[in-house]
Amino acid sequence: MADEQNPTYFKGRGSQINTQNKFFALKYAEEHIEGLDEPMLVDEKTQFIPTHPKTIISESDSPDLRFMRSINPYQGCEHGCIYCYARNAHEYWGFSAGLDFERKIIVKHNCAELLEATFNRKGYEPSTIMLSGNTDCYQPIERKLGLTRSLLQLFLKYRHPVSIISKNNLILRDLDILKPLAAQGLVHVAITLNSLREEVRQKMEPRTVTAQARLKVMERLAEAGVPVMLMCAPIVPHVNSDELPTLIEEAASRGVRSASFTIVRLNGAIAEIFSDWVHKAFPDRAEKILHGIAECHGGKLNDSTYGRRIKGEGLLAESIHQLFGIAVRKFMGSNKLPPLNHDLFTPKGGKQLDLF
């Protein structure tokens, strides 16, 4: 649905275009509009595409990521965050990293079955698994399908450590599982929040819950004894970079124990998607924003060098690092998340079935 004041801007979507899939030699395009009897039809409804993979745990060897193993019950994400690094992965499924990423959602219906089979494999060694390392495991369709909940039930049943990252308040539905996991030192939760300004969230993360709702999630989780971390991700120069101290103060006042941040980088197709979006969403400062991002990455919008790609470099990046460090020390002190327990894993689920 287009904005009445700006018919080229799609309300409720992050990306405003479908970029060319780099694996495709051909594409559809409206190059000679005057020759068309009617506009090219585009299905704007979200589609859920079932799939049944053979494996469910993804392994990462990236030295600058804090997780090595992850599970993504969904690929693609209705949240529509314009900056999402996972957009590029959608091209491997034959879709665009743009609008397709937000409205063609791959659903892995057999994810719990695969996870339990992995846990029961002879010689399996427990190591923290991230939900999700790619797309949000609590995106809207989870309310209906409950795939993430079925995975959490297995983590509790087998006493296996799990780390969760989300920006959706649907996670509170699963407090009945998260509380016993936390009591055994088996879970961390990271809530992503990068702006308290509603007008920024609506443009940059169009189908996510509000900042206030996310702060409430942090508070509820902390009250339940679940270790919570604030993820200020990503920080976009001249959009939300000035909000770091306030974000950290607000999270700390709700029991959050630690915080982290990343500086936005526009890898692959995201550079085109973001550049198109920023000129429509912030036309008065679009070039300033893009120049700020490039300043943090050696003059480019993307930097794939491990370590530097997430932290950025240069004077602007350094000022953001200093602002973050000062705010954390002031509002959170030296508090850190407690280590997860890897010694309780129970092969075959032990006698944990009675928990359900």
Secondary structure, DSSP 4 states (H G I P E B T S, - for coil): -B-SS-TTSBTT-S--S-PPPTT-S-----S-GGG-SSPPP---S-EEEEE--S---EE---TT-S-SEEE-SEES-TT--TT-GGGGGGGGGTS-SSHHHHHEEEEETTHHHHHHHHHTSTT-----EEETSSS-TTSTTHHHH-HHHHHHHHHHHTT--EEEEE--GGGGGGHHHHHHHHHTT-EEEEEE---S-HHHHHHHSTTS--HHHHHHHHHHHHHTT--EEEEEEEE-TTTTGGGHHHHHHHHHTTT--EEEEEE----TTHHHHHHHHHHHH-TTTHHHHHHHHHHTTTTSS---STTHHHH--HHHHHHHHHHHHHHHHHHTTT--PPPPP-S---GGGTTGGGG-
